[in-house]
Amino acid sequence: MDRRAPVFHTLGCRLNAYETEAMRELSAAAGVEDTVVVNTCAVTAEAVRKARQEIRKLRRAHPDAKLVVTGCAAQTEPETFRAMAEVDLVIGNTEKMQPATWTGLAADFVGETEKVRVDDIMSVTETAGHLIDGFGTRSRAYVQIQNGCDHRCTFCIIPYGRGNSRSVPAGVVVDQIRRLVDRGYEEIVLTGVDLTSWGADLPGAPRLGDLVMRILRLVGDLPRLRISSIDSIEVDENLMQAIATEPRLMPHLHLSLQHGDDLILKRMKRRHLRDDAIRFCEEARALRPEMTFGADIIAGFPTETEAQFENSLRLVDDCRLTWLHVFPYSPRPGTPAARMPQVDGRAIRERAARLRALGERAVAAHLGAQVGRTHAVLMESPRLGRTEQFAEVSFPQDMPEGRIVSATIEGHDGRRLVA
């Protein structure tokens, strides 16, 4: 490693990874040197613990570098990182996207300045305008269309790390996607904290489906458009229309479901019930039979009984979910759920393991159903690509990286397809 080049370490979501690329560009433009930057996640207590662990490890690896901590954990728990001897500076989620932050670091870094630079995220009314032309693989790029969240789920600390929901105007999004397609990207992924809230703060209050239809209409040479995680109860008519009529919109949706029991969903302060989730999956699959679903599910939420947990297990079958992201519940200080009666830690771990095992069986069943079929596969590396439904495909010989190829599936190994 060039000692003078900043080192970046990212924890957490795709949006964090996107913003790390923005910081990389901002720091390079400012001439920042000899610096380690840790972009943290706050989604669970375990995520914060891992951040502290990574900071200590990176300090040992780079004893003479200046160490900066940012991201959601830095925003929500700045004093936690101020107290760490390994840390030189803590900056918030707004500050990390401001060019002035990085020019200041290049000029005098910390010196006699304040160790914590974290402002009130709730006062932010605009999404950072720094655009990344090409973050992702050589084949897939991510475009941030939204940040923050107006909802207050009882388990979630993220609104306090990201602020209220704010949207990138449609014209800005379309222009960036055009540039990315002109540079050869075959797939664009729309990303944000709460995608289905996109547009509520813009003139005329457009919806996510309006943006999707506009992108597909105005960027005619975009081969693939993919949506990251959405809240199914907020899906609008135009998004359903796009699912039904636009083959360039990929038949894969990741749903923020969180649980399969109505009482637990109410205690989570979610906006949907179990039947809403099932109905959405049925309707989307009726419009697009090849549609596959992923979902976030929390195991061991406070007060969860065994019977309520089993409703989450049944939801996997009832919604025919394929790709599960399982989160063992951990209390976040400052959230209402942290004050509710907690489930025993051993039960939480055991339930999470059962959910993951069910998820593995669901993936294997999906992969088995693809054997003998022909798929359009976007190559992410010479021998690894993904189908439109987001299943990985391995190839026995090199294929053109960054291109979409037709492949007949010959088998699978339980985790990915084999062409």
Summary of the structure (lengths in Angstrom):
residues: 419
radius of gyration: 21.8
end to end distance: 36.6
largest distance: 65.7
contacts: 1427
relative contact order: 0.08
helix: 40%
strand: 21%
